[in-house]
Structures are given as C-alpha cells and as structure tokens.
Amino acid sequence: MSTSSPSTKPSPERIAATGQERQPHPGADPKPRSLHPKRWLILFVILAAECMDLLDGTVVNVAAPTIHHDLHASATSLQWIIGAYPMALAVGLLTGGRLGDLFGRRRMFLLGAAGFTVASVLCGVAPTTGTLIAARIAQGLAGAVMLPQGLGVLREVFPGEEFAKAFGLFGPVMGCAAMIGPILGGAIVSLNLWNTGWRGVFLINLPLGVLAVVGAARLLPRSSVRHARELDLTGVAIAGAAAIAIVYPLVQGRVLGWPTWCYGLIAAGVALFGVFGVHLRRRVAAGRDPLVQPSIFARRGYSAGVLVLMLYFGGMVGAMLAMTLFMQLGEGFSAIHAGLTLIPFPLGTGLTAPLAGTVLARRPGRTLIQVGTVVSMAGYAAVAVLAACVSHLSTWELAGPLLVIGMGMGLFVVPAFGTIIGAVTDAEAGSASGALNALQQLGSGIGVAVLGTIFFSVLGHDGFSEALRHTLWWQVAGLGALLVLSPLLPATTAAVAGQAVPDGQPLPAAAPESR
C-alpha cells in the first residue's frame, strides 16, 4: 500500500530549478503584476510626447499670418500647412498602434519620437510652402507611430489601483499644453528669438523631442512578447482611404465652400469603414492578424467610451476655436492676450483631474463622467449668456465660466480614459490606443467643421457675439446628447478593477507581459 508523503510534492526550490509551475485555474485571479520601479518617470516621458503633439496642433495657428507673409503662401497652402498634420496623424494612427503590437511598443515609441523631432526641425528650416507641407505630413506620420504606444506602455507598467491616478495627471498636463500653445506661439513669433520668427514654433519641439527619446531609451520597459505576427496591409489601405475620404473634405470643405462632392466623399469614407469592419472579421475568421482587433469594439466600456469621448472633445475643440476667433477678431485681443484669457480653463482641469483620480478608487466612473459633462455644460451656457447680455466681454468676465469648463473636463477625462483603456486586455492595448487616437482626431475634425460652420454662417449677418452664442448653445446640445448616451457606459471604470470588461461583465485580467 502506498501512501502520500509530503516529500513527494516538489519543493519551491525544485519548482524554481526545474521551471515547473502549477497552472492557475482559468477562472482564478491572475498573478499580481510586479510594480515597475520607474513607472512615474515613464509617465513623465509619455506626457512629454503627448505635449509635443498638443503644442504642434495649437502653436501653428498663431504663427499662420507670419508664415503667410514670409513664404508668400496662398490661402489653400496655408490651410494645408495647418491641416496636413492632423490628416496624416488620423490616417496613420491605426497602423501605428498595430506596429507597436508587431515590433514592440518601446521600439516604435523611440522611432516615432525621433522621427517627430527630425520632422519638426525640417519644418523649422523649410524654404518653401511645399517643403513645409511635406514636413508637416512627415510630422503627422511620425506622431502616428509614437502616440499609440504611450497608452499601451502605461497599461503595462501601472497596476489597476494606480492606473486612474496616472491618468489624473493626463488631464491637467494635456489641458495646460493645449492652452499654453497659443501663448507660447504668440510669444515666440513676437520675440523673434535668434531671428527665427515663425520657425521657432516648430523648433521648440527639439528639446521636448530629445527629452522624449533619451527618456524612453533609458526608462521604457523592454518586452519579448509580441501581440501580432504580421501587418495587415489590405487593412492599412482600406483604413487609410476611409480616413482620407473623411478628413480631407473636413480640412478643405470650408475653404472650397462645401461643394457637393465633399459630402459624397464623407459618405464614401463612412462606407469604407464598413468595408473595413467586414475585412477585419474575415481576417480573424481566417486565423490571420487584423490591423485592429475587432474584439475591442465588442467591449462596452471601450466602444461606448470612445463614442462619448469623440462627442466631448470634438465639441470642445470646435467651441474653443469659436471662442478664440471671437476674442481675437471680435474683441480685438492679441494672440498672447487671448491665450492668457484661456488660462482658467487648464487651471480648472488641474484642480479637478487629480480629485477625479482619487474618487475613482471609491466611486463608479460613469457617475463622474456624467457630473463632468453637466459641469462643462454649465460653463459653456454661462459664456453664451454673457455673450448675449454684455456688449464687450473682458478677460475677467470670461475667467469664471472658463474655470468651470476646465473643472468639468478634469472630472470627465480621467474616468473616460480609464473606462476606455481599462476595458481592454494588454494584448489589445496597441489596437485600442491607435483606434482611440484616430477616432479622437476624427471627432475633433468633425467638431471643428460643424461648430466652425455654425459660427461663420451666423457671423455673416449677425456679428461675433451672436455667432459665439449660437455656437455655444449647439455645444451645450451636443453635451446633452452625450448625457443621453452615457448609460451605455459600464457603471464602474474597469481601470480601477484592473479587468477587461466586455458588455459590462468582468473577465480575468490579461497576464502581464515579460520585461
């Protein structure tokens, strides 16, 4: 008769020596991921890259008149100098996210950051409008390689309980970068440092780029795990054509007077995205790697989160454009004065975003998103009322409502990003990040086109105050639509729980990548 003996069970030392390890039950909790010792420094590097993108999207607008004078740029060329970057970025983001899955997020982040820095220098030394537009396209493509990797890296190095805190810094830093852009651009052009003029608004990316490249090379974790085996070139072609078909008329439509073909091209772009979805499903069914994991859109937290994020940021970008035009063209503010007037906006975001990150540890994320939306609606409505009641708005009169708008954004952005990225697994993070950035760019372009069209159509016969008032009431209506859609969001932000949630149901979190 044989009996069991404790000595027959492998000791921990034997397990370590032989590599044997008991496999966990499929439904069991995964082994806790180890904390990366330099994760907060990694966050700083990722934020530096995000700031380069945001600054590049705002400082060029302020420098546009000087570029027009210096390079003798036509109106169409000037439009493309501004619009080539976001178009190239939107077209390349889906592919950029997948390249991180295929070749590693660290490697692609380094390549994208280095390319973005070099392209910025090329913009700064461009002798003609043609070379400047080409360099701006190169900037956008490099940004498309760099930006999707950041969120995926943060998902790897931050555990669930710290993920919301990390995103608590995204709100104030990104808000400040977006609002500092016009101030910085106006100051660079006005001061004409080292006789660079408008070229300085591109060369300012050089120190940020060097910081991002050096910091990423020293800090970002190496990973031997790859989440893809091949690049879906057919998907790249379909998605690129669809994005161009939508973004091109949004960039050119206002300049051309919105001819019929613009609307037809947008419709064709939407149809191409439908074809893209069919292609993804067929590719997965054939056992091949798709450009974007279609499973991310089956996760309620991701799909609903992306939808509300597009509504919020698209409206915000369009509304801020209208307010900037109102201040500079209607009230006669200088570029620097207008930028300084907007300071309460990032200040409000900085006040509430860290608070939102703390609250997420105890409260449902959907409630915070709804509260942030209502607070933002109140701020926009206050500006609309002031525009109707006060003949000439001053910086001090706008300070309070702008502070409220910023506070609403701080409450919104942390749980929104936490819901979106926290809803996917590590293996899906690259696809999810690329799609998120692409759709956010698309939402911003639509917001600028729609609210910009409303602003200029009213401006033609009613003046700046009425144009701003009508635009902001449409923005309030858009946020109201967001509130109607908000019950589609999962009640709890998945990032807090550290789990991926399809259709609101918890699943075991993905195993951590090896480093």
C-alpha positions in Angstrom: 0.0 0.0 0.0 1.4 3.3 -1.0 0.8 6.5 0.9 1.2 10.1 0.0 4.2 11.8 1.6 4.9 15.5 1.9 8.3 14.7 0.4 6.6 13.7 -2.9 5.4 17.2 -3.6 8.0 19.4 -5.3 9.6 21.9 -3.1 9.6 25.6 -4.1 13.3 25.3 -4.7 12.7 22.3 -7.1 10.0 24.3 -8.9 12.4 27.2 -9.3 15.2 24.9 -10.5 13.1 22.9 -13.0 10.8 25.6 -14.2 7.7 23.6 -13.2 4.8 25.6 -12.0 1.3 24.8 -11.3 -1.1 26.4 -13.9 -3.8 28.5 -12.4 -7.4 27.6 -12.9 -8.9 29.5 -15.9 -11.3 31.4 -13.6 -8.7 32.2 -10.9 -7.3 35.6 -10.3 -4.1 36.2 -12.3 -0.8 36.6 -10.5 -0.4 40.2 -9.4 1.9 42.1 -11.8 5.1 43.5 -10.3 5.3 47.2 -9.9 7.8 48.9 -12.3 10.1 50.9 -10.1 10.3 53.8 -12.6 6.7 53.9 -13.7 6.2 57.5 -12.7 9.2 58.6 -14.7 7.8 56.6 -17.6 4.6 58.6 -17.3 6.6 61.8 -17.5 8.2 60.7 -20.7 4.8 59.7 -22.2 3.4 63.1 -21.2 6.4 64.9 -22.9 5.4 63.1 -26.2 1.8 64.0 -25.8 2.7 67.6 -25.2 4.7 67.7 -28.4 1.5 66.6 -30.3 -0.7 69.1 -28.5 1.7 72.0 -28.8 2.1 71.3 -32.5 -1.6 71.4 -33.0 -2.0 74.8 -31.4 1.1 77.0 -31.9 0.9 76.8 -35.7 -2.5 78.6 -35.8 -1.0 81.7 -34.1 2.0 81.7 -36.5 -0.1 81.3 -39.6 -0.2 85.0 -40.6 3.6 85.3 -40.3 4.1 82.1 -42.4 1.7 83.5 -45.0 3.7 86.7 -45.2 7.2 85.1 -45.1 6.6 82.3 -47.6 4.0 84.1 -49.7 1.7 81.2 -49.0 -1.7 81.1 -50.7 -4.9 80.6 -48.7 -5.1 77.0 -49.8 -1.4 76.3 -49.0 -1.9 77.9 -45.6 -4.9 75.7 -44.9 -2.7 72.6 -45.7 0.2 73.8 -43.6 -2.2 73.7 -40.7 -4.3 70.7 -41.8 -1.6 68.3 -43.2 -0.5 67.3 -39.7 -3.9 66.2 -38.3 -4.8 64.5 -41.6 -1.6 62.4 -41.7 -1.9 61.7 -38.0 -5.5 60.4 -38.4 -4.6 58.3 -41.4 -1.6 56.7 -39.7 -2.8 56.1 -36.2 -4.5 52.7 -36.7 -1.3 51.4 -38.4 0.9 52.9 -35.7 -0.9 51.1 -33.0 -0.6 47.8 -34.7 3.2 48.4 -35.4 3.6 48.5 -31.6 1.9 45.1 -31.3 4.1 43.7 -34.0 7.5 45.1 -33.3 7.3 46.3 -29.7 5.9 49.4 -28.1 9.3 50.7 -26.8 10.9 50.4 -30.2 8.1 52.1 -32.1 7.9 54.9 -29.5 11.6 55.6 -29.9 11.3 55.5 -33.7 8.2 57.8 -33.7 9.6 60.3 -31.2 12.9 60.5 -33.2 11.1 60.9 -36.5 8.8 63.6 -35.0 11.8 65.5 -33.7 13.6 65.4 -37.1 10.4 66.4 -39.0 9.9 69.3 -36.6 13.4 70.6 -37.4 12.7 70.1 -41.1 9.5 72.3 -40.7 11.6 74.9 -38.9 14.1 75.2 -41.8 11.6 74.7 -44.7 12.4 77.2 -47.5 9.0 76.9 -49.4 5.4 76.1 -48.7 5.7 72.8 -50.5 8.6 71.6 -48.3 6.8 72.8 -45.2 3.6 70.9 -46.1 5.7 67.7 -46.8 7.5 68.1 -43.4 4.1 68.5 -41.7 2.9 65.3 -43.3 6.1 63.6 -42.0 5.4 65.0 -38.5 1.9 63.5 -38.6 3.1 60.1 -39.7 5.8 60.0 -37.0 3.2 61.1 -34.4 1.0 58.3 -35.6 3.8 55.8 -34.8 4.7 57.4 -31.4 1.3 58.3 -29.8 -0.5 54.9 -29.7 2.4 53.3 -27.8 2.2 55.6 -24.8 -1.2 54.4 -23.5 -0.2 50.8 -24.1 3.1 51.2 -22.1 1.2 52.8 -19.2 -1.2 49.9 -19.2 1.8 47.6 -18.8 3.6 49.4 -16.0 0.7 50.7 -13.8 -1.4 48.3 -11.8 -5.2 48.8 -11.7 -5.3 50.7 -8.5 -2.7 53.3 -9.8 -3.9 53.5 -13.4 -6.6 56.1 -12.5 -4.0 58.2 -10.6 -1.7 58.2 -13.6 -4.5 59.4 -15.8 -5.3 62.0 -13.2 -2.1 63.8 -14.4 -3.1 63.5 -18.1 -6.0 65.9 -17.7 -4.1 68.9 -16.3 -0.9 68.4 -18.3 -2.6 67.9 -21.6 -5.0 70.8 -20.8 -2.1 73.1 -20.0 -0.2 72.1 -23.1 -3.3 72.8 -25.3 -3.9 76.2 -23.7 -0.3 77.2 -23.4 0.2 76.6 -27.1 -1.4 79.9 -28.3 0.5 81.8 -25.6 3.8 80.2 -26.4 3.3 80.5 -30.2 2.4 84.2 -29.9 5.4 84.8 -27.6 7.9 83.0 -29.9 6.7 84.9 -33.0 6.6 88.3 -31.2 10.0 87.9 -29.5 11.7 86.6 -32.7 14.3 84.8 -30.7 17.6 84.3 -32.6 15.8 85.8 -35.6 13.8 82.6 -36.1 10.3 84.2 -36.3 7.6 81.7 -37.1 10.2 78.9 -37.4 10.7 78.9 -33.7 7.2 77.4 -33.2 8.5 74.2 -34.8 12.0 74.3 -33.4 10.5 74.3 -29.8 9.9 70.6 -30.3 13.6 69.9 -30.5 14.3 70.0 -26.7 11.0 68.1 -26.0 11.8 65.5 -28.6 15.3 65.0 -27.3 13.9 64.6 -23.8 11.3 62.0 -25.0 13.9 60.0 -27.0 16.5 59.9 -24.3 14.0 59.3 -21.5 12.3 56.5 -23.5 15.6 54.8 -24.3 16.5 54.7 -20.6 13.2 54.1 -19.0 10.7 52.3 -21.2 10.5 48.5 -20.4 11.7 46.0 -23.0 9.2 43.2 -23.8 9.8 39.9 -25.5 6.1 39.4 -26.0 4.5 40.4 -29.3 0.8 40.6 -29.9 0.9 40.3 -33.7 2.7 38.2 -36.3 2.1 40.2 -39.5 0.9 43.6 -40.7 -2.5 43.7 -42.4 -1.5 45.7 -45.5 -5.0 45.4 -47.0 -6.5 46.8 -43.8 -3.9 49.6 -43.9 -5.0 50.5 -47.4 -8.8 50.4 -46.6 -8.5 52.3 -43.3 -6.2 54.9 -44.9 -8.5 55.5 -47.8 -11.5 55.8 -45.4 -9.7 58.2 -43.1 -8.6 60.4 -46.0 -12.1 60.4 -47.5 -13.5 61.8 -44.2 -10.6 64.1 -43.1 -9.8 65.7 -46.5 -13.2 67.3 -47.0 -13.3 68.4 -43.3 -10.0 70.2 -43.8 -10.8 71.6 -47.3 -14.6 72.0 -47.2 -14.8 75.4 -45.6 -12.1 76.8 -48.0 -14.0 75.5 -51.0 -17.4 76.5 -49.8 -18.6 72.9 -49.1 -19.3 71.6 -52.6 -21.5 68.6 -53.0 -18.5 66.3 -53.6 -17.3 67.0 -50.1 -20.4 65.4 -48.6 -20.2 62.5 -51.1 -16.6 61.9 -50.1 -17.5 61.8 -46.4 -20.3 59.3 -47.2 -17.8 57.2 -49.1 -15.4 57.3 -46.2 -18.2 56.0 -43.8 -19.0 53.2 -46.3 -15.3 52.3 -46.5 -15.1 52.0 -42.7 -18.0 49.5 -43.0 -15.9 47.5 -45.6 -13.0 47.8 -43.1 -15.1 46.1 -40.4 -16.1 43.3 -42.7 -12.5 42.8 -43.7 -11.4 42.6 -40.0 -13.9 39.9 -39.2 -13.0 37.8 -42.2 -9.3 38.1 -41.4 -9.9 37.0 -37.8 -12.0 34.1 -39.1 -9.2 33.0 -41.4 -6.8 32.9 -38.4 -4.7 35.9 -39.5 -3.7 39.1 -37.7 -6.1 42.0 -38.3 -4.9 45.7 -38.4 -7.2 46.3 -35.4 -8.5 43.7 -33.1 -12.3 43.8 -33.7 -12.8 42.4 -30.2 -12.2 45.8 -28.7 -15.4 47.1 -30.1 -17.3 44.2 -28.5 -16.3 45.6 -25.1 -19.0 48.0 -23.9 -16.5 50.1 -21.9 -14.4 50.7 -25.0 -17.0 51.3 -27.7 -19.3 53.5 -25.6 -16.3 55.3 -24.1 -14.8 56.2 -27.5 -18.2 57.5 -28.6 -18.7 59.8 -25.7 -15.0 60.9 -25.9 -15.5 61.9 -29.6 -18.6 63.9 -28.7 -16.9 65.7 -25.8 -13.5 66.5 -27.4 -15.0 67.3 -30.8 -17.3 69.8 -29.3 -14.6 71.2 -27.0 -12.1 71.8 -29.9 -14.8 73.4 -32.0 -16.1 75.6 -29.1 -12.6 76.7 -28.2 -11.9 77.7 -31.8 -15.1 79.8 -31.8 -14.1 81.5 -28.6 -10.5 82.2 -29.8 -11.9 83.7 -33.0 -14.4 85.8 -31.0 -11.7 87.1 -28.8 -9.1 87.9 -31.5 -11.3 89.1 -34.3 -14.4 90.3 -32.4 -12.9 91.8 -29.3 -9.5 92.7 -30.7 -7.4 90.6 -28.3 -3.9 89.9 -29.4 -2.8 86.3 -29.7 -1.0 86.5 -26.3 -3.9 88.2 -24.7 -6.4 85.6 -26.0 -4.1 82.8 -24.8 -3.8 84.3 -21.3 -7.5 84.7 -21.1 -7.9 80.9 -21.6 -5.6 80.1 -18.6 -8.6 79.4 -16.2 -9.5 76.5 -18.4 -6.4 74.4 -17.8 -6.4 75.7 -14.2 -9.8 74.2 -13.6 -8.8 70.9 -15.2 -5.7 70.8 -13.0 -7.9 71.3 -9.9 -10.4 68.5 -10.5 -8.4 65.9 -12.5 -6.4 64.7 -9.5 -9.5 64.7 -7.4 -11.3 62.6 -10.0 -8.4 60.1 -10.0 -8.8 59.7 -6.2 -12.6 59.4 -6.3 -12.3 56.7 -8.9 -10.9 54.4 -6.3 -14.2 54.5 -4.4 -17.0 55.7 -6.8 -18.3 54.5 -10.2 -16.6 56.1 -13.1 -19.9 56.6 -15.1 -21.2 59.0 -12.4 -18.0 61.1 -12.7 -18.3 61.3 -16.4 -21.9 62.5 -16.1 -21.1 65.1 -13.4 -18.2 66.4 -15.5 -20.4 66.7 -18.5 -23.1 68.7 -16.6 -20.4 71.0 -15.1 -19.0 71.6 -18.6 -22.5 72.4 -19.9 -22.9 75.0 -17.2 -19.7 76.7 -18.2 -20.5 76.9 -21.9 -24.0 78.1 -21.1 -22.6 80.9 -18.9 -20.4 82.1 -21.7 -23.4 82.0 -24.1 -25.5 84.1 -21.7 -22.6 86.6 -21.2 -22.2 86.9 -25.0 -25.9 87.8 -25.2 -26.0 90.2 -22.3 -22.6 92.0 -22.4 -21.6 94.2 -25.3 -17.8 93.7 -24.8 -16.5 90.7 -22.8 -13.4 91.2 -20.8 -10.8 88.6 -19.6 -12.1 88.8 -16.1 -15.7 88.2 -17.1 -14.7 85.1 -19.0 -12.5 83.8 -16.2 -15.3 82.2 -14.1 -17.1 80.3 -16.9 -13.8 79.1 -18.4 -12.7 77.8 -14.9 -16.0 75.9 -14.7 -15.5 74.4 -18.2 -12.0 73.3 -17.2 -13.3 71.7 -13.9 -15.8 69.8 -15.9 -13.1 68.5 -18.3 -11.0 67.4 -15.3 -13.9 65.4 -13.9 -14.7 63.9 -17.3 -11.3 63.0 -18.8 -9.9 60.8 -16.1 -12.8 58.3 -15.8 -13.4 58.4 -19.6 -9.8 57.4 -20.5 -9.8 54.9 -17.6 -13.0 53.3 -18.9 -11.7 53.1 -22.5 -8.2 51.7 -21.9 -9.2 49.7 -18.8 -11.8 47.8 -20.8 -9.2 46.1 -23.0 -6.6 43.5 -22.3 -2.8 44.0 -22.7 -2.9 42.1 -26.0 -5.5 44.6 -27.3 -3.9 47.7 -25.9 -2.0 48.7 -29.1 -5.0 48.3 -31.3 -7.2 50.1 -28.8 -4.8 53.0 -28.4 -4.4 53.5 -32.1 -8.1 53.4 -32.8 -8.8 55.7 -29.8 -6.3 58.4 -31.0 -7.6 58.1 -34.6 -11.2 58.4 -33.6 -10.4 61.3 -31.3 -8.7 63.1 -34.2 -11.7 62.4 -36.3 -14.1 63.6 -33.7 -12.0 66.8 -33.3 -12.1 67.4 -37.1 -15.9 66.9 -37.2 -16.3 69.2 -34.2 -14.3 72.0 -35.8 -16.2 71.6 -39.1 -19.7 71.5 -37.6 -19.2 74.2 -35.0 -17.0 76.3 -37.3 -19.6 76.2 -40.0 -22.3 77.3 -37.4 -20.0 80.2 -36.2 -19.2 81.5 -39.7 -22.7 81.2 -41.0 -24.2 83.3 -38.2 -21.2 85.7 -38.3 -22.0 86.7 -41.9 -25.2 88.5 -40.9 -25.4 88.8 -37.0 -21.9 89.6 -35.8 -19.4 87.9 -33.5 -21.4 87.9 -30.3 -24.4 86.2 -31.9 -22.1 83.8 -33.7 -20.4 82.8 -30.4 -23.8 82.5 -28.6 -25.3 80.2 -31.3 -22.1 78.0 -31.4 -22.0 77.5 -27.7 -25.7 76.6 -27.4 -25.1 73.9 -30.1 -22.2 72.7 -28.0 -24.5 72.5 -24.9 -26.9 70.5 -27.0 -24.1 68.1 -28.1 -23.1 67.6 -24.4 -26.8 66.9 -23.7 -26.7 64.1 -26.3 -23.6 62.8 -24.6 -25.6 62.6 -21.3 -28.3 60.6 -23.1 -25.7 58.1 -24.4 -23.9 57.9 -21.0 -26.0 55.0 -19.6 -24.3 52.8 -22.3 -21.1 53.2 -20.3 -20.3 50.5 -17.7 -21.1 51.7 -14.1 -17.6 51.0 -12.8 -14.4 52.2 -14.5 -12.5 49.0 -15.5 -9.1 50.5 -14.9 -9.8 50.6 -11.2 -10.6 46.9 -11.0 -7.7 46.0 -13.3 -10.0 44.0 -15.6 -11.2 44.0 -19.1 -15.0 44.3 -19.3 -16.9 43.1 -22.4 -20.6 44.2 -22.3 -20.2 45.2 -18.7 -19.2 41.7 -17.5 -15.9 41.1 -15.6 -13.3 38.9 -17.1 -9.9 37.8 -15.7 -7.3 40.4 -16.5 -4.6 39.6 -19.0 -1.4 38.2 -17.8 1.4 40.7 -17.6 4.0 40.9 -20.3 7.5 39.8 -19.6 10.0 42.5 -19.3 
